[in-house]
């Protein structure tokens, strides 16, 4: 599944844009991945968006910090690592 995501990121975002610097790449990749998870339907999830599919999963009782329940908001001060 990770290989499929990486293929999509490379061919639908990275190879199509000439980023001016690392900051430009970070912002554009963050936008792409947000759209990928919150807007784009996925055939492997029955046409649902991944955020819908994974929001229905019950939190992990032994490690609740591993379950995302709130959407991540990006601004110019947000840095992805």
Buried (B, 14 or more C-beta within 10 A) or exposed (E): EEEEEEEBBEEEBBEEEEBEEEEEBBBBBBEBBBEBBEEEEBEEEEEBBBBBBEEEEEEEEEEEEEEEEEEEEBEEEEEEE
